[in-house]
Amino acid sequence: MEKLTLIKVGGKIVEEADTLNRLLQDFAATDGYKVLVHGGGRSATKVASQLGIESKMVNGRRITDSDMLNVVTMVYGGLVNKRIVAGLQALNINALGLTGADMNIIRSEKRPVTDIDYGFVGDVKEVNADLLSTLIKQGIVPVLAPLTHDKKGNMLNTNADTIAGEAAKALAKYFDVTLMFCFEKKGVLLDENDDESVIPELSRDSFKRYVEAGIIQGGMIPKLENAYQAIDAGVKQVIITKASEIGKDCGTRIA
């Protein structure tokens, strides 16, 4: 099968001109078929504040009421997404900015209320990989915003890591997929205080040992569990690295 690289970058990278420009150049230089998934949380918080709308977070996840849904739809689907698309066009990459609602690419269901009501937040139920792969094979580079829809007329705020993982799993039927998560660090670290202590390859057994030893902890555990789920679903490899290291043979490889 032909190779496809799906790269997820956080909002911090795409919200600052210097880091955005470097990212776009590195992404454009990536060989073969590719997809970019982006965040944009800080921009959403800033615009909401300017509009007098309070941002509420629980465990790092945004509570999305109807006012905040309007903000994230504008910011993620418009401001951030189109800035990336325009930047890629300037580098001769024929990018197409998409939310999950466009062409019914990603359908979600509103997260059920349990202890916390997250509001208009979507849990991904279906990715139209057939249509996405058709676009990709025509030389179009999808740029996916962290927004989906419920096919009942409602947009839903959706975690960008989840969108990247679910899209990679679905596209694994059509391509040899490498899923790359770009974080603040160069990879998964043996010592969180030493940025150079990157674990080059992480098997399931060593992941389990590192968790038991307290070396891997906190929010990195669910991220890595999601990575192994992607491998189980047919994704060839998952790489955790820093955005500035795209294209270099570094980071933590999970396979």
N, C-alpha and C positions, 0 to 999 in steps of 0.2 A: 504493500500500500504506500501511497505518497505521504510524505511527512507534513505535519501541521504543528505549529507552535502556538499555543494559546497562553498569552501573558496577562496576568492580573496585576494591576498597579493601584496603590492606595491614593486617596485624594491628595495627600500631602505632596506627592510627586507631580501630579498634573495641575496643581493649583499655583505653582510658582514658576515664573517664566524660565529661569535658568535650568531647573531640573526637568521641566516639561520639554524644552528644546533638546536637551541631551537624550532624554527618553525616546523622543520621536526619531531622532537620528539613529539610535541603537536599534529601535524597533524596525525602522525602515531597512536597516542593514541585515536583519534576520533573514536567513535563506528560506525559500519555499513558501508554502501557504502559511497564513498567520491570522490570528484574531486577537484583539485587545479588549480587555474588560477593565473598566476604571471605576474608582470611587469618586468622592467629592464632598465628604461630610463637613469639612471646615468651611467650604464656600457656602454650603446650605445653612450652617449655623450663623455665618456672617450676614447673609441676605435676610434670614429670618429676624435677626436682631434689628437690622435696619428697618424692617417692616413692623417691628414691635411684637414679634411672635417669639415666645419663650421656647428654647430647646430643652427637652426633657430626655435624659438618658438613664437607662437601667442596665447595669453590667456591660457598659460600652455600646449598647444597642439603643437606637433612637426610637422614642415613642412618637408615632406618626398620626396625629389627629388630622382633621380635614384641612385646617390652615397649613400645617406642616407638609401635608401631602402636596398642596399647591406649590409650596416652596421647593420641595425636592424634585418635583416634576419639571419645574422651570429650570432649576440649577443643574440637575443631573442630565436631563434629556435635552436641555438647551445650552446654557452657558458653557458648562464643562465639556460636554460631548462635542459640540460644534467647534469649539476651540481646538480640540484634538484633531477632528476631521480636517479642518482647514490647514492645520500644521502639517498633517500627513500629505494632503494634496500638494502643498508647497514642495514636498520631497518626492513628488511623482508616485505616491502611493494612492491608488484609487480606493479611498476609504468611504465607507457608508456607515453613518451613525444610526444606531437602532436602540429602541427600548423593546421590551418583551412584547408590547402591543403591536409593534410594526410587523406586518405580515404574520401576526400570531406566532412569533418566534418562540416566546416563552410564556406559558400559562402558569399562573399560581393560584393558590387558594389563600384567602385571608386567614392569618394565623388565629386559631381558636383562643378564646380568653381562658386562661388558667389562673395562676396567682397574679399574673400581670396582663393588663390589656395593652398590647403594643399598638393597637389602632390599625391603620391601613398598611400593614406589613404582610408581605406575601411569602408563602412557602412554595417553592417550585414543584410543580406536578408534571410538567410536560415541556420538552424542548423539541421544536420542529427542526431536527437535524437534517432531514431530507432537503428542506428548502435552504437552510444555512449552507449545507455542503454544495448545493447547486450554485449559490452566489459565489462561494469561495473558489470553486473550480472555474468560474468565469473571470477570475482575476480580481474580484472585489474583496476588500479587506474589511470585515465587520468590526465596528467599534461599539461594544455593548455597554450601555448605561445601566446602573443598578436599579432598574425599574421593570416591573412586569405588569400583567393585567389578569383579571379573573374571567374574561370573556363575557362579563355581564355589564361592561361599561365602566368598570372601576380600575384605575391605576393603583399599583401597590409598590411600596418601597421594599426593596429586596436586597439582602446582603450581597455585596459584590463577590466575596469569596465563594458563596453558594452558587451564584450565577456562573462563575468560572468553572467550578467543579462539575456542575450539572451539564453545562455546555460541552466540556471536555469528554465526559462520559458518553453523552449522546453522539458526539462526532467520532468517537473511537470506532464506530461501525464503518466509517467511511475513510478514515485516515489513521496513520501511525502518529498518535498524538503525544506531544510533550506538553505538560501543563506546568507553567512557571508562576509561582507566587513570589512577588517582590515585596519584601518587608524592609524595615529600617536597618537590619543587620545583614551581614554577608551570607548567613545561613543559620542552621541550628547550631548553637554554641555549647561546647563542653563546660565553659565558664562564662556566665553572663557578663562578667566584668572584663573579659578579654575578647575583644572583637575579632581577634585572629584565630581563636580556638574553634574554628568551624569543623563540624563533623562531616567529612566528605561524602560518606554513604551511610544510610541508616536502614538497616534491616528491621523486620518486625521484632525479632528477638532482642536486638540491641535497644530498640525503642522501648520495649517493655522493661528492660533492665534500667535504662536511664530514668524512666518514670519512677520506678521503685526506689531508685537511689536519690530521687529529688533533683536530678540534674535537668531533666525536662519537666517543666511544671506550668501551671497557670494556663493562659490562653493558647500556648503553643500545643498543648495536648489535643484539644479538639481539632486544631488545624491539621495536625499530623494524622489524626484518626480519619479526617476527611480525605487526606492524601492517599491513605491505604484503601479507602473505599473506592477512590477513583481508579487505583491500580486493579482492584478486584473487578471493576466494571469494564476493564479493557484498555484503560489509558496506559501507554507504554512506560512512561516515567514521569515523576513529579520532581521538580527542582525548586528548592527554596533558596532565594538569593536576594541580593540588593539590586534595586533598579539600575544603579550605575554599573553593575557587573553583567548585564545582559550581553550575550555574545561571547563572554569569556568562559573558560572551562573551570568554573568555580561554583561555590554554593554547596548545599546539601542535596544529594541525589537520593530519591526514594523510589525503589523499583521492586 
